């Protein structure tokens, strides 16, 4: 067990078995690269000169299908607003 300087436990990917993809632009041709099994979806806003910020996270039984759905159908509330804003990347 490891702790950071604030005495909070740090769990590495090796310990959890969790594997993340690289960040990719949230666009149809990149969504095709996402796994289509169960997993987590994280949407990130930021880039050159803009602080990185996680703006959305959710779990899905079919990650690629859910990402495609986000792009092809109107989404409610906060998620819809971020998708309309654009300039998002995803990590799964």
C-alpha positions in Angstrom: 0.0 0.0 0.0 1.4 3.4 -1.0 0.3 6.9 0.2 1.0 10.3 -1.3 2.2 13.4 0.6 -1.4 14.1 1.7 -1.6 10.6 3.2 -4.2 9.5 0.6 -3.8 5.9 -0.7 -2.5 5.7 -4.2 -3.7 2.7 -6.3 -1.7 2.1 -9.5 -3.1 0.6 -12.7 -1.0 -2.5 -12.0 -2.9 -3.0 -8.7 -6.4 -2.5 -10.2 -5.8 -4.0 -13.6 -7.4 -0.9 -15.1 -6.2 -0.1 -18.5 -6.9 3.3 -20.2 -6.7 4.2 -23.9 -4.8 7.2 -25.0 -6.9 10.4 -25.3 -8.5 10.7 -28.7 -10.6 13.4 -30.3 -14.3 12.7 -29.9 -15.1 12.2 -33.6 -16.6 9.2 -35.4 -13.4 8.0 -37.0 -11.7 7.9 -33.6 -14.6 6.4 -31.8 -14.2 3.3 -34.1 -10.9 2.7 -32.2 -12.6 2.4 -28.8 -13.2 -1.0 -27.3 -16.8 -2.2 -27.6 -16.9 -4.1 -24.4 -17.8 -2.8 -20.9 -15.8 0.0 -19.4 -15.6 3.6 -18.4 -15.9 6.6 -20.6 -14.2 9.9 -19.7 -14.7 13.1 -21.7 -11.9 15.7 -21.4 -11.9 19.4 -22.5 -8.6 21.3 -22.8 -5.6 21.4 -25.0 -3.0 23.9 -26.0 -3.3 26.9 -23.7 -6.4 25.5 -22.0 -6.3 23.6 -18.7 -7.3 19.9 -19.0 -10.6 19.2 -17.3 -12.7 16.1 -17.1 -16.2 17.2 -17.9 -18.0 13.9 -18.1 -17.6 10.3 -16.9 -19.9 7.3 -17.1 -19.8 3.5 -17.3 -21.2 1.6 -20.2 -21.7 -2.1 -21.2 -20.7 -1.2 -24.8 -18.2 1.7 -24.8 -17.9 2.1 -28.6 -21.6 2.0 -29.1 -22.2 4.5 -26.3 -19.6 6.9 -27.8 -21.3 6.6 -31.2 -24.6 7.3 -29.6 -23.2 10.4 -28.0 -22.2 11.7 -31.4 -25.3 10.7 -33.4 -28.2 11.5 -31.1 -29.1 14.6 -29.0 -27.9 14.2 -25.4 -29.6 15.7 -22.4 -28.5 18.4 -20.0 -24.8 18.9 -19.2 -23.6 16.2 -21.5 -25.5 17.7 -24.4 -24.0 21.1 -23.7 -20.4 19.8 -23.7 -21.0 17.9 -26.9 -22.4 21.0 -28.5 -19.4 23.0 -27.3 -17.0 20.6 -29.1 -13.3 20.3 -28.7 -13.6 17.2 -26.5 -11.4 14.1 -26.3 -12.3 10.8 -24.8 -10.5 8.1 -22.9 -11.8 4.7 -22.1 
